[in-house]
């Protein structure tokens, strides 16, 4: 006997959401704003970070891109930015 999936099917689509989360993080959106723009709750957003490795990787790349922007705009070195964070 096979187990039936419980709950609603996920809205997550690698082809859509990975690119979106990267761009939204890079553009300095908060996690709550990102969840809202993706049409999901904050809890679901954090679940996706845990459950989908490519989503989490895109999120981390967005953070790196955001940090790169800070370095370019401020003229600080990466070490100086690390001290501020």
TIMI-2910 file (N, C-alpha, C, CB; in pm, 1 decimal, decimal comma, always signed):
<rs>
+----------+----------+----------+----------+----------+----------+----------+----------+----------+----------+----------+----------+------+
!      n_x !      n_y !      n_z !     ca_x !     ca_y !     ca_z !      c_x !      c_y !      c_z !     cb_x !     cb_y !     cb_z ! resn !
+----------+----------+----------+----------+----------+----------+----------+----------+----------+----------+----------+----------+------+
!    +83,4 !   -117,1 !     +0,0 !     +0,0 !     +0,0 !     +0,0 !    +89,4 !   +125,5 !     +0,0 !    -95,7 !     -1,3 !   +122,0 !  Unk !
!    +64,1 !   +218,4 !    -89,9 !   +143,6 !   +340,8 !    -99,1 !    +83,6 !   +448,3 !    -10,0 !   +151,8 !   +390,3 !   -245,0 !  Unk !
!   +171,0 !   +534,9 !    +39,9 !   +125,9 !   +644,6 !   +124,4 !    +76,6 !   +758,4 !    +36,7 !   +239,1 !   +692,6 !   +218,2 !  Unk !
!    -31,8 !   +818,9 !    +78,2 !    -81,9 !   +937,0 !     +9,3 !    -14,5 !  +1060,0 !    +67,8 !   -236,4 !   +947,5 !    +20,8 !  Unk !
!    +13,2 !  +1156,8 !    -18,0 !    +71,1 !  +1282,8 !    +28,3 !    -31,6 !  +1356,1 !   +112,9 !   +117,2 !  +1371,0 !    -91,2 !  Unk !
!    +14,5 !  +1415,4 !   +222,1 !    -75,1 !  +1491,3 !   +308,1 !    -61,7 !  +1639,3 !   +277,5 !    -45,6 !  +1463,6 !   +456,7 !  Unk !
!   -168,3 !  +1711,5 !   +295,1 !   -166,0 !  +1855,5 !   +275,1 !   -175,5 !  +1894,7 !   +128,6 !    -41,2 !  +1912,9 !   +334,5 !  Unk !
!   -165,4 !  +2023,7 !   +108,1 !   -173,0 !  +2077,4 !    -28,0 !    -44,5 !  +2052,7 !   -103,8 !   -203,5 !  +2226,6 !    -25,2 !  Unk !
!    -56,1 !  +2043,2 !   -235,7 !    +67,5 !  +2034,1 !   -315,6 !   +145,4 !  +2165,5 !   -303,4 !    +35,1 !  +2003,0 !   -466,4 !  Unk !
!   +276,5 !  +2156,5 !   -314,7 !   +359,9 !  +2275,4 !   -301,2 !   +342,1 !  +2370,3 !   -418,8 !   +505,8 !  +2235,8 !   -288,3 !  Unk !
!   +357,2 !  +2498,3 !   -390,3 !   +357,0 !  +2599,6 !   -496,8 !   +497,1 !  +2616,3 !   -554,9 !   +305,1 !  +2735,2 !   -443,1 !  Unk !
!   +595,0 !  +2554,0 !   -490,1 !   +734,1 !  +2571,8 !   -529,9 !   +761,1 !  +2516,1 !   -669,3 !   +826,0 !  +2505,2 !   -429,1 !  Unk !
!   +826,8 !  +2597,6 !   -750,8 !   +872,8 !  +2557,0 !   -883,1 !  +1016,9 !  +2605,8 !   -898,1 !   +779,9 !  +2614,6 !   -997,3 !  Unk !
!  +1108,4 !  +2512,2 !   -911,3 !  +1250,2 !  +2546,3 !   -923,1 !  +1273,5 !  +2647,0 !  -1035,1 !  +1333,4 !  +2420,2 !   -947,9 !  Unk !
!  +1207,6 !  +2626,2 !  -1147,9 !  +1227,8 !  +2712,7 !  -1264,9 !  +1186,2 !  +2857,1 !  -1239,0 !  +1150,2 !  +2658,5 !  -1383,3 !  Unk !
!  +1091,1 !  +2876,9 !  -1150,8 !  +1039,5 !  +3011,6 !  -1124,7 !  +1100,8 !  +3070,6 !   -998,1 !   +886,8 !  +3008,8 !  -1112,3 !  Unk !
!  +1092,3 !  +2998,7 !   -888,6 !  +1121,9 !  +3055,3 !   -757,9 !  +1270,9 !  +3073,6 !   -728,1 !  +1062,4 !  +2969,1 !   -653,8 !  Unk !
!  +1356,4 !  +2989,3 !   -782,9 !  +1499,1 !  +3004,7 !   -755,3 !  +1551,9 !  +3137,4 !   -809,3 !  +1577,9 !  +2888,2 !   -816,0 !  Unk !
!  +1515,2 !  +3170,8 !   -929,7 !  +1559,9 !  +3296,4 !   -990,3 !  +1498,4 !  +3416,6 !   -917,6 !  +1522,8 !  +3300,1 !  -1140,4 !  Unk !
!  +1370,8 !  +3404,7 !   -882,7 !  +1303,7 !  +3515,1 !   -813,8 !  +1365,8 !  +3543,4 !   -677,9 !  +1155,9 !  +3484,5 !   -797,2 !  Unk !
!  +1391,3 !  +3437,9 !   -600,3 !  +1447,3 !  +3461,7 !   -466,5 !  +1585,3 !  +3525,1 !   -477,4 !  +1455,4 !  +3329,7 !   -386,3 !  Unk !
!  +1664,2 !  +3483,5 !   -574,0 !  +1795,8 !  +3545,4 !   -594,9 !  +1780,7 !  +3695,5 !   -618,7 !  +1869,0 !  +3479,3 !   -714,5 !  Unk !
!  +1694,1 !  +3732,7 !   -711,5 !  +1677,4 !  +3873,7 !   -747,8 !  +1620,5 !  +3955,9 !   -632,7 !  +1586,7 !  +3886,0 !   -869,3 !  Unk !
!  +1525,7 !  +3899,3 !   -559,7 !  +1464,2 !  +3973,6 !   -449,8 !  +1561,3 !  +3994,8 !   -334,3 !  +1340,2 !  +3900,8 !   -400,2 !  Unk !
!  +1640,2 !  +3893,7 !   -301,5 !  +1741,2 !  +3908,9 !   -196,2 !  +1846,4 !  +4009,5 !   -240,6 !  +1807,3 !  +3772,5 !   -162,3 !  Unk !
!  +1892,7 !  +3995,7 !   -363,6 !  +1994,6 !  +4087,3 !   -417,8 !  +1946,1 !  +4232,1 !   -411,6 !  +2029,7 !  +4049,5 !   -563,9 !  Unk !
!  +1815,4 !  +4250,5 !   -433,6 !  +1758,2 !  +4384,6 !   -435,4 !  +1713,0 !  +4432,1 !   -297,4 !  +1641,8 !  +4388,7 !   -530,5 !  Unk !
!  +1763,4 !  +4364,6 !   -193,0 !  +1747,6 !  +4407,0 !    -54,5 !  +1606,6 !  +4395,3 !     +1,5 !  +1791,6 !  +4545,9 !    -41,9 !  Unk !
!  +1529,5 !  +4301,8 !    -46,9 !  +1397,0 !  +4276,5 !    +10,7 !  +1413,5 !  +4194,9 !   +138,1 !  +1304,1 !  +4202,5 !    -91,0 !  Unk !
!  +1328,2 !  +4220,4 !   +235,8 !  +1332,1 !  +4142,1 !   +360,0 !  +1270,6 !  +4003,8 !   +333,6 !  +1255,4 !  +4216,4 !   +476,1 !  Unk !
!  +1294,6 !  +3911,9 !   +424,4 !  +1238,5 !  +3777,9 !   +407,7 !  +1086,4 !  +3781,5 !   +406,0 !  +1287,3 !  +3685,6 !   +519,1 !  Unk !
!  +1026,5 !  +3866,1 !   +489,5 !   +879,9 !  +3878,3 !   +489,1 !   +829,5 !  +3935,5 !   +356,1 !   +833,1 !  +3967,9 !   +606,0 !  Unk !
!   +900,7 !  +4034,3 !   +302,8 !   +863,0 !  +4090,5 !   +172,9 !   +875,8 !  +3985,5 !    +62,6 !   +950,2 !  +4213,0 !   +139,8 !  Unk !
!   +982,3 !  +3908,0 !    +68,0 !  +1003,3 !  +3803,7 !    -32,6 !   +890,1 !  +3702,3 !    -27,9 !  +1138,8 !  +3733,4 !    -11,2 !  Unk !
!   +856,7 !  +3657,4 !    +92,0 !   +747,5 !  +3561,0 !   +106,4 !   +618,4 !  +3617,7 !    +49,1 !   +727,8 !  +3522,9 !   +254,2 !  Unk !
!   +590,0 !  +3741,9 !    +82,2 !   +468,4 !  +3806,6 !    +32,3 !   +469,0 !  +3815,5 !   -120,1 !   +453,8 !  +3946,8 !    +92,9 !  Unk !
!   +581,6 !  +3855,8 !   -177,6 !   +590,9 !  +3868,1 !   -323,3 !   +582,5 !  +3732,1 !   -393,3 !   +721,2 !  +3937,7 !   -361,5 !  Unk !
!   +624,7 !  +3625,6 !   -324,4 !   +613,6 !  +3491,2 !   -381,6 !   +474,6 !  +3431,4 !   -359,8 !   +719,3 !  +3399,4 !   -320,9 !  Unk !
!   +392,6 !  +3500,6 !   -281,5 !   +256,9 !  +3452,5 !   -255,6 !   +250,4 !  +3339,0 !   -154,7 !   +194,4 !  +3407,8 !   -383,4 !  Unk !
!   +346,2 !  +3338,7 !    -61,2 !   +350,6 !  +3234,3 !    +41,2 !   +366,6 !  +3299,3 !   +178,6 !   +466,8 !  +3133,9 !    +13,7 !  Unk !
!   +340,8 !  +3222,8 !   +282,0 !   +361,1 !  +3272,1 !   +416,9 !   +507,7 !  +3264,6 !   +456,1 !   +276,2 !  +3193,4 !   +515,4 !  Unk !
!   +541,2 !  +3336,4 !   +561,7 !   +679,9 !  +3336,9 !   +609,3 !   +724,8 !  +3197,0 !   +649,5 !   +695,4 !  +3432,8 !   +727,7 !  Unk !
!   +636,8 !  +3120,5 !   +714,5 !   +674,0 !  +2984,8 !   +755,6 !   +706,2 !  +2898,3 !   +633,8 !   +560,6 !  +2920,4 !   +838,0 !  Unk !
!   +626,3 !  +2911,2 !   +529,3 !   +651,2 !  +2835,7 !   +405,9 !   +783,4 !  +2876,8 !   +344,1 !   +537,1 !  +2856,7 !   +305,1 !  Unk !
!   +813,9 !  +3006,1 !   +347,7 !   +940,9 !  +3055,1 !   +295,3 !  +1057,8 !  +2985,8 !   +364,4 !   +951,3 !  +3207,1 !   +312,9 !  Unk !
!  +1054,2 !  +2979,5 !   +496,8 !  +1162,4 !  +2913,9 !   +570,9 !  +1162,8 !  +2763,0 !   +547,7 !  +1149,6 !  +2943,4 !   +720,6 !  Unk !
!  +1045,6 !  +2704,2 !   +530,1 !  +1038,5 !  +2561,5 !   +495,3 !  +1107,3 !  +2535,8 !   +361,9 !   +891,6 !  +2513,8 !   +489,5 !  Unk !
!  +1082,3 !  +2622,7 !   +264,4 !  +1144,9 !  +2606,6 !   +133,0 !  +1296,8 !  +2617,9 !   +143,5 !  +1090,6 !  +2711,4 !    +34,3 !  Unk !
!  +1346,1 !  +2707,7 !   +227,2 !  +1491,1 !  +2719,8 !   +245,4 !  +1549,4 !  +2589,7 !   +298,9 !  +1524,5 !  +2836,0 !   +340,8 !  Unk !
!  +1475,1 !  +2523,8 !   +386,2 !  +1519,9 !  +2395,9 !   +443,2 !  +1501,0 !  +2279,3 !   +347,4 !  +1445,3 !  +2367,5 !   +571,9 !  Unk !
!  +1391,9 !  +2280,4 !   +274,1 !  +1351,3 !  +2164,6 !   +195,4 !  +1411,9 !  +2159,1 !    +55,5 !  +1203,7 !  +2162,5 !   +184,1 !  Unk !
!  +1435,9 !  +2274,3 !     -5,9 !  +1479,4 !  +2276,9 !   -145,7 !  +1620,4 !  +2335,8 !   -156,5 !  +1380,1 !  +2358,7 !   -232,2 !  Unk !
!  +1720,8 !  +2251,3 !   -175,6 !  +1859,9 !  +2298,0 !   -179,6 !  +1886,6 !  +2405,2 !   -285,4 !  +1950,9 !  +2181,4 !   -204,1 !  Unk !
!  +1825,6 !  +2395,2 !   -400,8 !  +1851,8 !  +2495,2 !   -504,9 !  +1792,1 !  +2631,0 !   -467,0 !  +1794,6 !  +2448,2 !   -640,1 !  Unk !
!  +1680,0 !  +2630,7 !   -397,0 !  +1618,5 !  +2754,5 !   -348,5 !  +1710,2 !  +2819,8 !   -245,9 !  +1478,3 !  +2726,8 !   -286,8 !  Unk !
!  +1760,6 !  +2738,4 !   -153,4 !  +1851,7 !  +2787,3 !    -50,7 !  +1980,4 !  +2841,6 !   -112,9 !  +1884,2 !  +2675,6 !    +49,0 !  Unk !
!  +2032,1 !  +2772,3 !   -212,4 !  +2153,8 !  +2816,3 !   -281,0 !  +2131,3 !  +2949,5 !   -352,5 !  +2200,0 !  +2709,6 !   -381,6 !  Unk !
!  +2016,4 !  +2965,4 !   -416,1 !  +1983,9 !  +3091,2 !   -483,7 !  +1972,4 !  +3205,0 !   -383,2 !  +1853,1 !  +3077,6 !   -563,3 !  Unk !
!  +1914,4 !  +3175,2 !   -267,6 !  +1903,4 !  +3273,9 !   -160,1 !  +2042,7 !  +3318,8 !   -116,2 !  +1824,7 !  +3215,6 !    -39,9 !  Unk !
!  +2132,6 !  +3223,6 !    -94,9 !  +2269,4 !  +3255,9 !    -51,6 !  +2343,8 !  +3335,5 !   -157,9 !  +2346,8 !  +3127,6 !    -19,1 !  Unk !
!  +2324,3 !  +3301,8 !   -284,5 !  +2388,1 !  +3377,5 !   -392,7 !  +2335,2 !  +3520,7 !   -396,9 !  +2364,3 !  +3308,2 !   -528,5 !  Unk !
!  +2206,2 !  +3536,5 !   -367,9 !  +2148,1 !  +3670,5 !   -360,9 !  +2210,6 !  +3752,5 !   -249,0 !  +1997,3 !  +3661,9 !   -340,8 !  Unk !
!  +2236,0 !  +3688,0 !   -134,1 !  +2302,4 !  +3757,4 !    -23,4 !  +2443,2 !  +3800,9 !    -62,7 !  +2308,0 !  +3667,3 !   +100,9 !  Unk !
!  +2513,9 !  +3714,6 !   -133,8 !  +2649,5 !  +3748,5 !   -179,3 !  +2645,8 !  +3865,9 !   -276,9 !  +2716,6 !  +3626,2 !   -245,9 !  Unk !
!  +2548,2 !  +3865,0 !   -367,3 !  +2535,6 !  +3974,7 !   -464,1 !  +2501,4 !  +4104,9 !   -393,2 !  +2428,1 !  +3942,1 !   -569,5 !  Unk !
!  +2416,7 !  +4096,0 !   -289,9 !  +2381,4 !  +4215,7 !   -212,6 !  +2505,9 !  +4270,6 !   -142,1 !  +2269,8 !  +4183,4 !   -108,7 !  Unk !
!  +2586,5 !  +4182,9 !    -86,9 !  +2710,3 !  +4224,4 !    -20,7 !  +2806,1 !  +4289,3 !   -120,7 !  +2778,1 !  +4103,8 !    +47,3 !  Unk !
!  +2813,9 !  +4232,5 !   -240,5 !  +2899,0 !  +4291,4 !   -344,8 !  +2854,2 !  +4433,4 !   -378,5 !  +2896,9 !  +4204,1 !   -471,7 !  Unk !
!  +2722,2 !  +4455,2 !   -381,5 !  +2669,4 !  +4589,4 !   -407,7 !  +2713,9 !  +4686,5 !   -299,1 !  +2515,7 !  +4586,7 !   -416,5 !  Unk !
!  +2707,4 !  +4642,6 !   -174,8 !  +2747,5 !  +4726,9 !    -62,7 !  +2894,3 !  +4765,2 !    -76,4 !  +2722,8 !  +4655,1 !    +71,6 !  Unk !
!  +2975,6 !  +4670,5 !   -113,7 !  +3119,3 !  +4696,1 !   -129,9 !  +3143,9 !  +4798,9 !   -239,6 !  +3194,3 !  +4565,4 !   -162,2 !  Unk !
!  +3075,0 !  +4784,9 !   -350,4 !  +3092,7 !  +4878,4 !   -462,7 !  +3041,4 !  +5017,5 !   -426,0 !  +3019,4 !  +4826,5 !   -588,5 !  Unk !
!  +2924,6 !  +5024,0 !   -365,4 !  +2863,3 !  +5153,6 !   -333,7 !  +2942,4 !  +5228,9 !   -227,1 !  +2719,1 !  +5133,8 !   -286,7 !  Unk !
!  +2984,9 !  +5157,2 !   -124,7 !  +3051,4 !  +5224,5 !    -12,3 !  +3201,4 !  +5241,1 !    -31,6 !  +3026,6 !  +5148,2 !   +114,3 !  Unk !
!  +3259,7 !  +5158,9 !   -116,5 !  +3403,9 !  +5162,4 !   -133,8 !  +3479,1 !  +5090,8 !    -22,7 !  +3450,2 !  +5304,1 !   -141,9 !  Unk !
!  +3403,7 !  +5023,5 !    +64,3 !  +3467,7 !  +4947,0 !   +171,1 !  +3529,6 !  +4818,8 !   +115,9 !  +3366,3 !  +4913,7 !   +281,6 !  Unk !
!  +3625,2 !  +4768,1 !   +187,3 !  +3681,6 !  +4638,2 !   +149,7 !  +3591,7 !  +4529,0 !   +208,2 !  +3830,4 !  +4623,0 !   +200,5 !  Unk !
!  +3599,6 !  +4407,1 !   +154,4 !  +3520,8 !  +4299,2 !   +212,6 !  +3547,4 !  +4279,8 !   +362,6 !  +3549,4 !  +4170,4 !   +138,8 !  Unk !
!  +3670,8 !  +4296,9 !   +405,5 !  +3703,7 !  +4282,4 !   +548,0 !  +3634,3 !  +4389,7 !   +631,0 !  +3856,1 !  +4289,6 !   +569,4 !  Unk !
!  +3627,7 !  +4511,6 !   +579,0 !  +3560,5 !  +4620,5 !   +651,0 !  +3410,2 !  +4594,3 !   +660,2 !  +3586,7 !  +4755,8 !   +581,3 !  Unk !
!  +3353,5 !  +4541,0 !   +554,5 !  +3210,5 !  +4507,8 !   +555,5 !  +3183,8 !  +4397,0 !   +656,8 !  +3162,6 !  +4464,8 !   +414,1 !  Unk !
!  +3272,3 !  +4297,6 !   +662,8 !  +3257,4 !  +4188,5 !   +759,8 !  +3253,8 !  +4241,7 !   +902,8 !  +3371,9 !  +4087,4 !   +744,5 !  Unk !
!  +3334,6 !  +4342,3 !   +931,2 !  +3336,1 !  +4400,9 !  +1065,4 !  +3201,8 !  +4465,7 !  +1096,6 !  +3449,4 !  +4504,4 !  +1078,3 !  Unk !
!  +3141,4 !  +4529,0 !   +998,7 !  +3013,7 !  +4596,2 !  +1019,2 !  +2898,0 !  +4497,7 !  +1036,2 !  +2985,3 !  +4688,7 !   +903,0 !  Unk !
!  +2912,0 !  +4382,6 !   +975,0 !  +2803,7 !  +4283,3 !   +980,8 !  +2812,4 !  +4209,9 !  +1106,2 !  +2807,5 !  +4187,1 !   +864,9 !  Unk !
+----------+----------+----------+----------+----------+----------+----------+----------+----------+----------+----------+----------+------+
</rs>
